[in-house]
Every structure is written in C-alpha cells, then in structure tokens.
C-alpha cells in the first residue's frame, strides 16, 4: 500500500511539472538591431498576454535573438 501511494504521488508530481512547462514557447527572430529584435519578441509576448525571457542573442550582419514566451499569468513580473 505504501508503494502504491508513493507511485501515485510521484506520477502526480511529474504530470504537474509537465502542465507548467506547456505554457512556455521558444521563439527566434532576426532584425538589424538588438532593439528591433527585442521589440518583435515583446510584441509576440503581448499578443498572448504573457511575458518573455531572452535566452540568447548573436550578431554579425544582423541580430538573431531567441526567447522563451510564457503565456501564464506573470504574477506581477514585468517584461
């Protein structure tokens, strides 16, 4: 019986982690400037009512920026 309770608890914890992760979406944009690339990401986050976290940026002749957009409520966090 104790093993069954442990298994049920572990399964519930795993499923709850999966559901939290399903709100995040990775995006990638390109632009000629850092500000332009971030503006595109901010607009995408705004469309879904979420917030974003820039996860990477690189530049050569153009800027390539990646971010994670979370459409879950931000709980008072700003972009």
C-alpha positions as CSV (number, residue, x, y, z in Angstrom):
1,X,0.0,0.0,0.0
2,X,2.9,2.4,0.8
3,X,4.4,1.7,-2.6
4,X,1.2,2.5,-4.3
5,X,0.9,5.8,-2.5
6,X,4.5,6.7,-3.4
7,X,3.8,5.8,-7.1
8,X,0.7,7.9,-7.2
9,X,2.4,10.9,-5.6
10,X,5.4,10.6,-8.0
11,X,3.1,10.4,-11.0
12,X,1.1,13.4,-9.9
13,X,4.2,15.5,-9.4
14,X,5.5,14.6,-12.8
15,X,2.2,15.5,-14.5
16,X,2.0,18.8,-12.7
17,X,5.5,19.7,-13.9
18,X,4.5,18.8,-17.5
19,X,1.5,21.1,-17.3
20,X,3.5,24.1,-16.1
21,X,6.0,23.6,-18.9
22,X,3.4,23.5,-21.6
23,X,2.8,27.3,-21.3
24,X,6.3,28.2,-22.5
25,X,7.1,28.7,-26.1
26,X,10.5,29.2,-27.6
27,X,10.8,31.8,-30.4
28,X,13.6,33.1,-32.7
29,X,13.6,36.4,-34.6
30,X,16.1,38.3,-36.8
31,X,16.5,42.1,-37.2
32,X,19.1,44.7,-38.0
33,X,19.3,45.9,-34.3
34,X,19.1,44.4,-30.8
35,X,16.2,46.8,-30.0
36,X,14.3,45.8,-33.2
37,X,14.7,42.1,-32.3
38,X,13.6,42.6,-28.7
39,X,10.6,44.7,-29.9
40,X,9.5,41.7,-32.1
41,X,9.7,39.3,-29.1
42,X,7.9,41.8,-26.9
43,X,5.1,42.1,-29.5
44,X,4.7,38.3,-29.6
45,X,4.5,38.1,-25.8
46,X,2.0,40.9,-25.8
47,X,-0.3,39.0,-28.2
48,X,-0.6,36.1,-25.9
49,X,-0.8,38.3,-22.7
50,X,2.4,36.8,-21.4
51,X,6.0,37.8,-20.6
52,X,9.3,36.8,-22.1
53,X,12.9,36.0,-21.1
54,X,15.6,36.4,-23.7
55,X,17.7,33.3,-23.8
56,X,20.3,34.3,-26.4
57,X,21.4,36.8,-29.0
58,X,24.1,37.0,-31.6
59,X,25.0,39.4,-34.3
60,X,27.2,39.5,-37.4
61,X,25.5,41.3,-40.3
62,X,22.1,41.0,-38.5
63,X,20.9,40.2,-35.0
64,X,19.4,36.8,-34.2
65,X,17.6,36.6,-30.8
66,X,15.9,33.7,-29.1
67,X,13.5,33.9,-26.2
68,X,11.0,31.9,-24.2
69,X,7.5,33.3,-24.0
70,X,5.3,32.3,-21.1
71,X,1.6,32.8,-21.6
72,X,0.8,32.0,-18.0
73,X,0.0,34.9,-15.7
74,X,3.2,36.8,-14.8
75,X,2.2,37.3,-11.1
76,X,3.3,40.9,-11.2
77,X,6.5,40.4,-13.2
78,X,7.2,42.9,-16.0
79,X,8.7,42.1,-19.4
